[in-house]
Amino acid sequence: MCGIVGYIGYKEAFPVLMNGLRRLEYRGYDSAGCALISQDGKLNVYKAKGKVADLEQEALGQDVSGTLGMSHTRWATHGEPSAVNAHPHISQSGRLALVHNGIIENYVSIRESLIKKGYEFKSETDTEVLVQLIEYIKNTYRTSLLKAVRIALTKVIGAYAIVVVDQDHPHEMVAARKSSPLVIGIGEENKEFFLASDATPIMEYTRKVVYVNDEEVVLMKRGEEIKIVNLANDNVNPEIQQIEADMGVVEKDGYPHFMLKEIFSQPDCVRECMRGRILAKEKRIVLSAIVNHKELLVNASRIIIVACGTSWHAGLIGKQLIEQMCRIPVDVEYASEFRYRNPVINKGDVVIAISQSGETADTLAAIGLARSMGATVFGIVNAVGSSIARATDTGTYIHVGPEIGVASTKAFTGQVTVLTLFALALGREKGTLSREEYEEIVAELYQIPDKMQKVLESASHIEELSKPYTYVRNFIYLGRGFNYPVALEGALKLKEISYIHAEGYPAAEMKHGPIALIDSEMPVVCIALHHQLYQKVLSNIQEVKARNGKIIALVTEGDDTVSKIADSVITIPATLSCLSPLLSCIPLQLLAYYVAVRRGLNVDQPRNLAKSVTVE
Ligand code: M6R
């Protein structure tokens, strides 16, 4: 989704801006732009449809001087991707420039009232009303930029992270946020500022950051302390935090794509996620969120999981884990549906919100609704300090490091790992899981990273077997029990990055409709592991075979039944049924990856997709 990078200080801003935009490319975008106030006090704006490289080409040979500037990558919502619709947008006088992430819902009425006052609009965007409104207020009331921005935002309905610069005030920059993330990096001597939609572009310059909160407006002046006010004009003390991050995670480290690097990092990520939480010698799990909220969780009458996309699939696995180990009923809801459904939340219900980015607008709104109805919300989040991490009552970070590839991989296994730890720890607290079962699962979970490593050894085999499927038009994925959500996730991975239509189904449902699709052209990925439903899946595979479908089977090492029927076979090490998704998802990630690469597609930034979906 859209990305913002800004800088005010003593360095040349342009390289900081371009470098930062490249760090944000993973979020997904279709045009880019920047504005700088030059040494001689002129506001220069450059915009281009396409990639950051196109913007650099556009700015080539032009004046890109200046130590104050802002830049933006736009993911189109209102109006097609084009240079005109790209940000920054410029005010009527040409003196103010503004970039915006989010959506202004009442832009039509604001636009109409500004048109009546003589304002003209160049773009189809909702954003342009903001810059015109700020200029109108600034001129009408002869106020500072800070005050004009603050007043304008009280008239706006919607979500925003904005940055505004004014040619007449070349030593200051104003930013604000509501429901769209914004982080400020404090540079040298606290008097140089970096600003971005997430910390990725900032962390190579400084580790000191301030997360801007909803309805806060920030004034950054070169050489002065940062000033923050809320929309009611009360002063807010900036809370400076130290971010810990390894710059290596935002480099490809020799891999051709971030996605492949992230797939291969999963054994280490899961180890990291379990570190300090599994006490291996004592065969015990310690999750501080459970320790701190034991009473509430042990007595929970129902758990509602809210999430979107891949995180929702992790939630479906979480449902089975929690119901099996804790005997608490679990509903798994799409956050986008939950937030508008007037859901029933009873006293004693606990909500779990799952999100990699911690910024997904629908999940954030679902949390707000659940809390307003009295529920305690537990977050399972990757991005440290993100909006969801801060909006929940308690929670557990998955600690897999920034995920750059748009297709989520390591975050999924991190989420499933945390859900497993959660179910185990709570099941033991409740006494619904016997000590023997608990210890057996904990011991096996501890072995999972090594087994993941073994699965990754079959990457070249998966690359080879994927070749005949490069140009097929459809795929079906079948799984049962714990591996039904894995089938959904495998299909989603393929759709997202290869643009091949794919459906995931619980294997037994196939005969209720999708079986009509099966012929010799249809590849069917069947997850047929040695668990209690193996024989049932075997029958489903026979049904596919009888209709000449092409079977790609995922089986347990040593399998000699499905292997004889399938056209291609991928084996994974034996493990417990409840932990098998942590292994079975990996070959499906690799299959999607290799098919997309062979189709020549941009695996890390698939078309139309955004990494953080900060609009609803
Ligand atoms: O950051 P979140 O986990 O909240 O994101 C939710 C979905 O947008 C995300 O999982 C999406 O489906 C991914 N592209 C899947 O690969």
Residues whose N, C-alpha, C, O or C-beta is under 5 A from the ligand:
A	BS01	M6R	C308 G309 T310 S311 I354 S355 Q356 S357 G358 T360 V406 A407 S408 A610 K611 V613
